[in-house]
Amino acid sequence: MFIGKQKMHINGKWIGKTKNFDDHDPATGKVIARFPVGDEDDVDEAVFAAHKALDAWSKTPPPTRAHMILKVSMMLKADKERLGRLVSAEMGKVLPEALGDVQEAIDMLEYFSGEGRRLLGNTTTSELRSKFCMTVRRPVGVMGLITPWNFPFAIPAWKLGAALVCGNTVVLKPSSDTPLCAYEMVRLFEKAGLPPGVLNLVTGPASSVGEAMVKHPEIDGISFTGSKATGEWITKNAGLKKLGLELGGKNAIIVMDDADLELAVDGIIWGAFGTTGQRCTSASRVIADSCIKEKLVKEIVARATKLRLGSGLLKTTDVGPLINKAALEKTEKYVRIGQDEGAKLLCGGKRGPGKGFFFQPTVFDSVQKEMRIAREEIFGPVLSVLEFDELDEAIDIANSVEYGLSSSIYTKDVNNAFRAIEGIESGITYVNSSTIGAEVHLPFGGVKGTGHTREAGILGIDEFSHVKSVYVDYSGKLQRAQIDDYSK
């Protein structure tokens, strides 16, 4: 399908440009849409519009802001099937996952619409008489949102729901691999009645649009999901902006000798090869007890080799394409690295058939924690299996990478579970479940090289608001904290 030439959205108007880039279906390589190549001038115009709209939007009662967000959630729900197919066509994930992407956006916007009735602060006591103390939330200002391609509806919803309900205005730059989903989202917000300038969409490459946003003196905050290297660049170049950075993972599943192996294999296959391994929370490492490793690996390989590659829109497909040629070549490179390092390739390791960016589900055994395939984020369908004898050793292996996003342990022993919860350095730990499956009302994020952002849940509000402390002194006289004599 070719949807046509699309436009950017600035100050309530849809704007086209002479220079455009192609948006491809990764399963076929065919062009499905074309989008404007934005530049610094477009960012300037969008930021100016956002600043102009900020005063009125921030003074709009939060429940009114929330109602518009809820309307978008309801419109997404009404059009879920079409939008899910759009996700599959533009990003490549299989249709059930694509529909889940839209459902997550529905749920996330519904959740944040509820925060419009709360936006909680705190009240507390004062150390002085006749004095009241509380905190209130204020918007950051103009937020620059830079979103990735792997969840083209869900992640913009994480950021937009929280940013808008807190009273911020927004300049949104989606990935150039999935601009069509962001375009559809912005159209729905426009339809919901969002005032001009509150949400602006600028498409184009990081080199022009993204860099201009990060360095722009009139953008007050940046929320970015993507690679660690880009996050580090943003940190060095954003100045004193409020930053939210979610930067990837190298997530591990520990399988104990008392685990339900069938359940563990289900979770491993889902975690490693769901979304073709292209989630920040994908399970790229299995750390298996030496007593059960051989049996576990045999079952993993048996399941992995049965997975069917193809277009995500086909019911027969289990694993869709990688997002683009660069991702395909990167995955191939890491397979060669693994072989050169001495890891044992058990299955996969090759491109799939057809013109799309397909790669076979790949499993390596005899992997050591020092190997690059065990330490570096591949973002493809490549699973490394490592071995341990004691749980402390497994936790050490899990912690031996620079990232700390998600983790998992399969065990029937509650003591093992809580030792893992306490010992693994990650923002998320699952027990008897895979490394993927976050719910919208819990915080999402990691530690170490993953960054320290928490999106979703009530902490998602923290990312898009400032906390102001308020003191109300009704004593009628000068009181000096830390100085006055309380006894008088």
DRENDREN-968340 format. One record per residue (C-alpha): residue in one letter; x, y, z. Coordinates in steps of 0.02 Angstrom, whole numbers, plus 50000, padded with zeros to 5 digits. Layout:
% DRENDREN-968340
AXYZ
...
***
This chain:
% DRENDREN-968340
M500005000050000
F500565017749965
I499675030250076
G500435045549996
K501395061250036
Q501125067250214
K501445083450309
M502135090150471
H501015098650600
I501545115650668
N500435128050760
G498855118950709
K499285118450523
W499845104150412
I501415109250319
G502255100850172
K504005103250103
T504865100949937
K506145088650007
N505425072350073
F506035055250132
D505285038050104
D504435027650238
H504665009050200
D503804992650242
P505264982350314
A504454966050258
T504434970850073
G505544986050055
K504114995349971
V503775013750004
I502155016250102
A502235035150128
R503335050450108
F503675063550241
P504475080850245
V506315082450288
G506225095050429
D507635107050475
E508145119750606
D506925132650540
D505485120350562
V506055116750739
D506145135450774
E504375137750708
A503715123150810
V504575129150970
F503895146750944
A502135139550924
A502335128851079
H502925143751182
K501475154251120
A500235140651171
L501055136751339
D500255150051449
A498455145951401
W498735127151402
S499595126951571
K498155137151644
T496855125351572
P496155115151718
P497005098051723
P495355088551712
T494995097851550
R496715093351482
A496395075451538
H494735074551447
M495595077851281
I496845064051318
L495425052051360
K494565056351196
V496125051151101
S496175034851198
M494375031351148
M494705035750965
L496215024050963
K495105010251031
A493785013150899
D495095012150760
K496224999050838
E496154986150699
R496654998250561
L498015006250665
G498694989350717
R498864984350536
L499745000950505
V501004996950643
S501334979950566
A501564987350392
E502685001650447
M503694993550588
G503574975150543
K502994966950705
V501714952950691
L499904958450697
P499484952350874
E500974962350939
A500514977250830
L498764977250902
G499574976151074
D500594991651032
V498995001350999
Q498174993951153
E499614999751260
A499365017351192
I497515016051233
D497865010351410
M499255022951439
L498205037851384
E496745031651488
Y497885030251639
F498625047651619
S496915055251590
G496515049351766
E498015058851833
G497135074851779
R496035072551933
R497555070352045
L499265077451997
L499685073952176
G500775084552288
N501095082452473
T500575091352630
T501685090652783
T501935098852951
S502955114452982
E504265116553117
L503445133353157
R501745137953228
S500365144653115
K501215139152956
F500615127152820
C501755117452702
M501375108352539
T502045104152367
V501185107052201
R501625101952024
R502055114051885
P502395110251702
V504185109751639
G503715120851491
V504055116251310
M504525097851298
G505485090051154
L504955071851133
I506085060551028
T505295043451005
P505945026950933
W505245015550800
N504974999350897
F503375005050985
P502725018450867
F501075021150958
A501435015451135
I503005025551173
P502335042051104
A500795038851213
W501915036251367
K502685053251338
L501225063151268
G499975057751400
A501095063051544
A501765078751460
L500075085551410
V499135081751570
C500505090751667
G500205106451562
N501725105951449
T501705109851264
V502635098251146
V503745096850994
L503725078650939
K505055070750828
P504665052450786
S505905040250714
S506085041950526
D505735023250515
T503955025350585
P503325043150558
L501625037450494
C501055030950664
A501555047350747
Y500625056850610
E499055046850648
M499235050350834
V499405069050807
R497865068950693
L496865061250835
F497435074450959
E496935087850835
K495235079550815
A495055078851005
G495145097851011
L496925101051066
P497275119651038
P498495124950902
G500315124750956
V500085112951102
L500695097951001
N501845100350853
L502535086650740
V504205089050650
T504845074550545
G506605071950482
P508315065350530
A509225066950696
S510595076950611
S509425091550576
V507835089850680
G508445080050832
E510035090050856
A509115106450837
M507865101250971
V509195095651095
K510185111851076
H508705123651063
P508775136651202
E506875138251212
I506535119751239
D506445116551426
G506535097651429
I506975082751320
S506235065351336
F507195052751231
T507075033951205
G508475026051105
S510305021051109
K511525023951251
A512735032951134
T511395045451081
G510865047651263
E512645052051310
W512725064651167
I511095072551225
T511765073851403
K513305083151340
N512355094951225
A510665098651306
G511285111451431
L510205113251586
K508625105751511
K507645092951612
L508135076251536
G507245059551529
L508305045951447
E507835027651422
L509335019751338
G509145001151311
G509614984951396
K510504968351392
N509224958451489
A509474941551569
I508344926951617
I509024916051756
V508374898151754
M508604888451917
D508694869551929
D506974869252013
A506124879551876
D504624874051774
L505624871651615
E504144871851497
L503604888551570
A505384895051562
V505554890251378
D503914899251340
G504604914951421
I506304913551338
I505594911551163
W504404926051190
G505734937051268
A507104933351142
F506134932850979
G504544942851011
T504634959050910
T506134950650824
G507184954650977
Q506904973350949
R506314978451122
C507334987351254
T506734973451369
S507084958851251
A507914943651333
S509594942651247
R510404931751382
V509874915651467
I510884911151622
A510524892751654
D510924881451802
S512204868651746
C511074854551807
I509704858451682
K510604868451547
E510774854451420
K508924850051428
L508414868351426
V509494872651275
K508824857751179
E507034863851205
I507484881951160
V508284876650996
A506834865050953
R505614879450976
A506694892750892
T506944882550733
K505064880850712
L504734899550712
R504134905750543
L504804921650464
G503714933150359
S502664948650347
G501874953250512
L500204954850423
L500134936150385
K499324924750513
T500654911450480
T502074922850535
D502904920850705
V504374932850681
G504314948350572
P505744958050492
L507054968950572
I506694987350550
N507964991550413
K509534986550320
A510684993650453
A509854982850586
L510024967550476
E511864970650446
K512174974050631
T511384957450678
E512444948350549
K513994956950618
Y513644950950794
V513394933050735
R515134933750658
I515814941450819
G515044927450922
Q515804914050812
D517504922650814
E517424923551004
G517164904851016
A515314903851055
K514394888850982
L513064893150853
L511624880950879
C510344887650756
G509974902550644
G511344914950606
K510764918950429
R509634930750335
G507884924950297
P507104923450124
G506354937350020
K506704955749998
G506284960650176
F507504962850320
F507254945350391
F508464936350505
Q508304918850575
P508054916650763
T509814913150824
V510444903950979
F512234903451042
D512854891351175
S514514890851270
V514454909651292
Q515574917851423
K515104934051510
E516644942951439
M516094940051258
R515404954851162
I513814945351115
A513494943551303
R513834961851344
E513294972851198
E511534976851143
I511184968450975
F509334972950956
G508994957850848
P508434939650868
V510054933250945
L510054923751111
S511614919451212
V511594905151338
L512764905951488
E512994893551630
F513114894551820
D513244883251972
E512684894652114
L511374908552116
D512644921652172
E513644917452015
A512074919551907
I511724936551985
D513524941651954
I513354936851771
A511714946251757
N512544961751829
S514114960551722
V513434971951584
E513324990951576
Y511424990951565
G510114987951698
L508354988051626
S507424971551645
S507794954451720
S506934938051759
I507124922451864
Y506214905851846
T506154896352011
K504924887952131
D505924893652282
V505374910152357
N507104912552434
N507894911852261
A506614924252197
F506954937152332
R508834935152321
A508694939152136
I507534953952168
E508774961152293
G510364956852199
I510034960252015
E510454978051961
S508934982351856
G507404993351858
I506244978551829
T506284960551891
Y505034947151842
V504804930751935
N504234915951829
S503874927451683
S504884934251538
T505834950751535
I504444959251436
G502674963451489
A502684980051582
E500994986851637
V500535005151616
H500195009151799
L501925003851857
P503515014051828
F504605008651682
G506465011651672
G508175005751727
V509835009551808
K511665010551756
G511875012951567
T510005011651539
G509795028751619
H508755033151771
T507125038751692
R505465031751752
E504045032851628
A502265026551654
G501415025551823
I501425040051945
L503305042251920
G502935046151738
I502135062051803
D503775066251890
E504695065951724
F503585079451650
S503325091151797
H504265101651922
V503845100652107
K503615117552192
S503675119052382
V502395131152454
Y502405138952629
V500895148452696
D501265158152855
Y499685164352941
S500515169253107
G500485187653067
K502305189953118
L504045186353050
Q504545168353086
R506265161853043
A506475143253011
Q507945135053102
I508115150653212
D506525153553311
D506335146753488
Y504865134653481
S504525136353667
K503945154253657
***
